[in-house]
Amino acid sequence: MFKNHPKGLLPAALANMGERFGFYTMMAILTLFLMSKFGLDKTHAGIIYSVFYFSIYILAFVGGLIADKTRNYKGTILTGLIVMAAGYLLIAIPTPTPVSNLPLFLTVTCLGLLTIAFGNGLFKGNLQALVGQMYDNEKFGKMRDSGFSLFYMFINVGAIFAPMAAIGVRNWWLSTKGFLYNPDLPELCHGFLGGTLSPDAAARFEGLAAEVSKNGIPTDMTAFAAEYLNAFATGFHYAFAVAIVAMAISLVIFIVNRKNLPDPRNAAAASDGKPGAAEVQMAAKEVRQRIWALAAVCAVVIFFWFSFHQNGLTLTFFAKDYTLLKIGSFDLSAEIFQSMNPFFVVFLTPLVLAFFGFMRAKGKEPSTPAKIAIGMGIAAFAYVVMMLGSLNVPTAAEVTEMGGLADAQRVTPFLLIGTYLILTVAELFISPLGISFVSKVAPPQYQGIMQGAWLGATAVGNQLLFIGAILYDTIPIWLTWGTFVVVCLISMTVMFSMLKWLNRITK
């Protein structure tokens, strides 16, 4: 699989697995943690979630600028891993729930999230830039797209297990405290303590309390609500600690294999400080054209990421509120669906690569910009599936009034599984190939910054995520998914309209 690729590709991918593990831990549990820990509603949890994911990607631009100025990519990457681990440590330390001082403890949590985001910014784009530099030669240049696809596949191996680890740790801690897992109870507990439950919701709260208590039916419902919330949130705290272990493993892998990664400082020394050949040959006009092309693509993919990264927000809410958490006799958790995307990335990448290889052999392989446009159309189809599967469900407000849906009222989990399958295919057409496109088109002296710009576009899309949470709570669910269908189709149309121009610059 790696036969025709640089020997540093696999070590770089393995070094990235810890970051992916933490990323998908957050995607699986962050909004649910904020709601169970602090009693936030979906909109406010969505705002924090969107700001966090915005920060992760926008700070990659800062990280790229630092690495480009210092030419110390490896040192910047190493620092990023350490800073990320420090951020996870800050939010892994358990504090009592319900919180006694909401502003203080929420601020501490947000500080931890900002620390993670800054570390990620130092790490993420710069490692991708190093991978791109491995293909900046005639020997490996033609394998750039497949190289980034393989890189993307292997970094997602860690992501498969992140939601599983978070679920296992959370449920283990609940069990040690004499409770079973139920996705609806944290919200009901906060509602009971705040005196905001409707009569139907209050009745369901008492029924669920009896079901999850392993030590008999609780008699003091106030004490039960506080104890269940504390166990639930503390389990999530410990789940964040698992990400620190993943970071440590990545750190060791990176240190051991850093000699196999390219080093721009060595290249600069070899040329006596003179620009490389590619920089000499590239006229100022061509540099401007390339930057404009990258800016155009980045602007379009904003709207794809706004739709795609709903998987950690509205799609997670849908898993908790509307999805039957059971397949046969096998019980599920709302967070487990976040394993679907990285699972499909790992197992579909060889198929997608084989398809592109077949098309290449026939002389009909789409250009990288065309693949990105096609991916946007595939993403639109994924949300069409969600629309059709959500036509007959009640609104979010009605679900809250009822205190949650009974199993008979919930939709099949295969709706979300199928949606994640389709979204993953779209992702494989866009994310690794977008990184490849940037590494190919970006002027050599701006590699780090342009990788940061690509991630900056993702950041803007992530900052818009909270709109999905607002729509989820205020309009019919099927119409929420319809919004993402329209956004993805518009992005696809704009991308196709620029195709000739982009293909010309890519060549």
Stockholm file with secondary structure:
# STOCKHOLM 1.0

chainA/1-507         MFKNHPKGLLPAALANMGERFGFYTMMAILTLFLMSKFGLDKTHAGIIYSVFYFSIYILAFVGGLIADKTRNYKGTILTGLIVMAAGYLLIAIPTPTPVSNLPLFLTVTCLGLLTIAFGNGLFKGNLQALVGQMYDNEKFGKMRDSGFSLFYMFINVGAIFAPMAAIGVRNWWLSTKGFLYNPDLPELCHGFLGGTLSPDAAARFEGLAAEVSKNGIPTDMTAFAAEYLNAFATGFHYAFAVAIVAMAISLVIFIVNRKNLPDPRNAAAASDGKPGAAEVQMAAKEVRQRIWALAAVCAVVIFFWFSFHQNGLTLTFFAKDYTLLKIGSFDLSAEIFQSMNPFFVVFLTPLVLAFFGFMRAKGKEPSTPAKIAIGMGIAAFAYVVMMLGSLNVPTAAEVTEMGGLADAQRVTPFLLIGTYLILTVAELFISPLGISFVSKVAPPQYQGIMQGAWLGATAVGNQLLFIGAILYDTIPIWLTWGTFVVVCLISMTVMFSMLKWLNRITK
#=GR chainA/1-507 SS CCTTSCTTHHHHHHHHHHHHHHHHHHHHHHHHHHHHHHCCCHHHHHHHHHHHHHHHHHHHHHHHHHHHHHCCHHHHHHHHHHHHHHHHHHHHSCCCSSCSCHHHHHHHHHHHHHHHHHHHHHHHHHHHHHHHHHTCSTTTGGGHHHHHHHHHHHHTHHHHHHHHHHHHHHHHHHHHTTBCCCTTHHHHHHHHHHTCCCHHHHHHHHHHHHHHBTTSCCSCHHHHHHHHHHHHHHHHHHHHHHHHHHHHHHHHHHHHHGGGSCCHHHHHHHTTTCCCHHHHHSCHHHHHHHHHHHHHHHHHHHHHHHHHGGGGTHHHHHHHHHBCCEETTEECCGGGGGGHHHHHHHHHHHHHHHHHHHHHHTTCCCCHHHHHHHHHHHHHHHHHHHHHHTTTSCCHHHHHHHTSCCGGGSBCHHHHHHHHHHHHHHHHHHHHHHHHHHHHHSCGGGHHHHHHHHHHHHHHHHHTHHHHHHHHHHSCHHHHHHHHHHHHHHHHHHHHHTHHHHHHHHC
#=GC SS_cons         CCTTSCTTHHHHHHHHHHHHHHHHHHHHHHHHHHHHHHCCCHHHHHHHHHHHHHHHHHHHHHHHHHHHHHCCHHHHHHHHHHHHHHHHHHHHSCCCSSCSCHHHHHHHHHHHHHHHHHHHHHHHHHHHHHHHHHTCSTTTGGGHHHHHHHHHHHHTHHHHHHHHHHHHHHHHHHHHTTBCCCTTHHHHHHHHHHTCCCHHHHHHHHHHHHHHBTTSCCSCHHHHHHHHHHHHHHHHHHHHHHHHHHHHHHHHHHHHHGGGSCCHHHHHHHTTTCCCHHHHHSCHHHHHHHHHHHHHHHHHHHHHHHHHGGGGTHHHHHHHHHBCCEETTEECCGGGGGGHHHHHHHHHHHHHHHHHHHHHHTTCCCCHHHHHHHHHHHHHHHHHHHHHHTTTSCCHHHHHHHTSCCGGGSBCHHHHHHHHHHHHHHHHHHHHHHHHHHHHHSCGGGHHHHHHHHHHHHHHHHHTHHHHHHHHHHSCHHHHHHHHHHHHHHHHHHHHHTHHHHHHHHC
//
